[in-house]
Each structure stands twice: as structure tokens, then as C-alpha cells.
Amino acid sequence: MLPATTRTEIWEHVGADVNPLSNVMEVDDLVDAALVGFDRREPVTVPPLPDAGQWDVLVAARQAMLPNYGNQHPAEWYSTVA
């Protein structure tokens, strides 16, 4: 499960209380996980993602869609909605 947020001093600066929120990751855990990813030479580290295979699937899907991002015109379904 992804954390809803990370506990940092930013919450206090904006006058919000992070304590009532559930699924809050501690900043030390986030940093430690990021450093592990750095040591592994991961191009992107998503600390709360326990299944690295899911990241690979996401990257593959994004790569498959890349050629269509440079289109000059909107997709057909969009241009017919009016």
C-alpha cells in the first residue's frame, strides 16, 4: 500500500496536523529506501512499492504510449465529444 503522505515539518509550517492521517510514512524510512535504490543504481526509486515488477509494467506501458504523445491533433474520441 502506498503511503498517503510523509511525515515532515512542512505540515507544521502550513498549520496542518498530520497525526490524524492514516498510512503516513516516516521521513527516515523514505530516505533509507531511496538510498537503497540509489545503491542499487535504480533509475527511479519508489520506496513504498514492494513489488518492483509493477514498476517494470508501468515503465513498459509508458514506453508503448510514447509514440502517440507527439500527436498534433487530439485523439478521435476527444474531437467528437462536443
Legacy VTK file of the C-alpha trace (Angstrom):
# vtk DataFile Version 3.0
C-alpha trace
ASCII
DATASET POLYDATA
POINTS 82 float
0.000 0.000 0.000
1.351 3.437 -0.874
1.744 5.924 1.921
-0.831 8.681 1.913
1.889 11.137 2.858
5.272 11.508 4.505
5.676 12.982 7.977
7.789 16.143 7.621
7.974 19.583 9.207
6.110 21.006 6.211
2.814 20.002 7.811
3.501 22.194 10.835
4.556 25.138 8.642
1.197 25.115 6.854
-0.748 24.684 10.082
-1.886 21.127 9.411
-1.756 18.157 11.779
-0.508 15.004 10.074
-1.182 12.815 13.138
-4.873 12.039 12.405
-3.958 10.769 8.918
-3.501 7.060 8.340
-0.784 5.379 6.319
1.889 8.048 6.949
5.482 7.111 6.119
8.239 8.392 8.369
10.760 10.540 6.522
13.688 8.425 7.774
12.112 5.332 6.195
11.543 7.192 2.936
15.149 8.406 2.815
16.555 4.987 3.735
14.532 3.318 0.990
15.638 5.943 -1.524
19.282 5.376 -0.575
18.882 1.629 -1.081
17.512 2.367 -4.557
20.437 4.676 -5.232
22.905 1.976 -4.142
21.178 -0.479 -6.489
21.536 2.075 -9.297
17.759 2.143 -9.809
16.767 4.873 -12.288
13.729 5.687 -10.130
13.104 4.577 -6.574
9.557 4.293 -5.296
10.145 3.401 -1.626
6.616 2.207 -0.775
6.343 -0.061 -3.829
7.181 -3.567 -2.593
6.800 -5.272 -5.993
9.448 -3.980 -8.413
7.715 -5.904 -11.195
4.815 -3.455 -11.016
7.214 -0.607 -11.751
8.552 -2.505 -14.775
4.988 -2.945 -16.079
4.316 0.784 -15.659
7.527 1.743 -17.476
6.711 -0.649 -20.338
3.189 0.790 -20.671
4.536 4.351 -20.753
7.103 3.383 -23.381
4.373 1.786 -25.504
2.342 5.018 -25.395
5.264 7.366 -26.077
4.907 7.471 -29.877
1.345 8.788 -29.504
2.253 11.652 -27.172
3.629 13.738 -30.023
0.399 13.902 -31.999
-0.536 17.252 -33.463
-4.283 16.568 -33.275
-6.463 15.267 -30.438
-7.496 11.636 -30.448
-10.645 10.900 -32.423
-12.794 10.164 -29.369
-11.925 13.579 -27.923
-12.583 15.577 -31.063
-16.063 14.049 -31.471
-17.170 14.985 -27.945
-18.756 18.414 -28.207
LINES 1 83
82 0 1 2 3 4 5 6 7 8 9 10 11 12 13 14 15 16 17 18 19 20 21 22 23 24 25 26 27 28 29 30 31 32 33 34 35 36 37 38 39 40 41 42 43 44 45 46 47 48 49 50 51 52 53 54 55 56 57 58 59 60 61 62 63 64 65 66 67 68 69 70 71 72 73 74 75 76 77 78 79 80 81
